[in-house]
Amino acid sequence: MYRFLIVIEKANGNFSAYSPDLPGCVATGRTREQATRNMSEAIELHVQGLMEDKLPVPKSRSSAEYVTLPAKATTPQSAAAQR
């Protein structure tokens, strides 16, 4: 079983997706859900192609985290002034 992180971005009028662990493997869709489905198919085809060519399938090494900031984020200048 393979598991890969995908990143989905809102583009102009559609959504695009890619996997940091599979360079060149990308997909798009009119909706987020469609982009996710298309990316799943793209990854499946990409991995099948690697296996058929007897190339190694990259290990999934990527992860994602959200960073939370207060609603009124502090700028570097104002943070320095507070010290």
Sequence and secondary structure as in RCSB ss.txt:
>XXXX:A:sequence
MYRFLIVIEKANGNFSAYSPDLPGCVATGRTREQATRNMSEAIELHVQGLMEDKLPVPKSRSSAEYVTLPAKATT
PQSAAAQR
>XXXX:A:secstr
      EEEE SSSEEEE TTSTT EEEESSHHHHHHHHHHHHHHHHHHHHHTT                SS   
HHHHHHH 
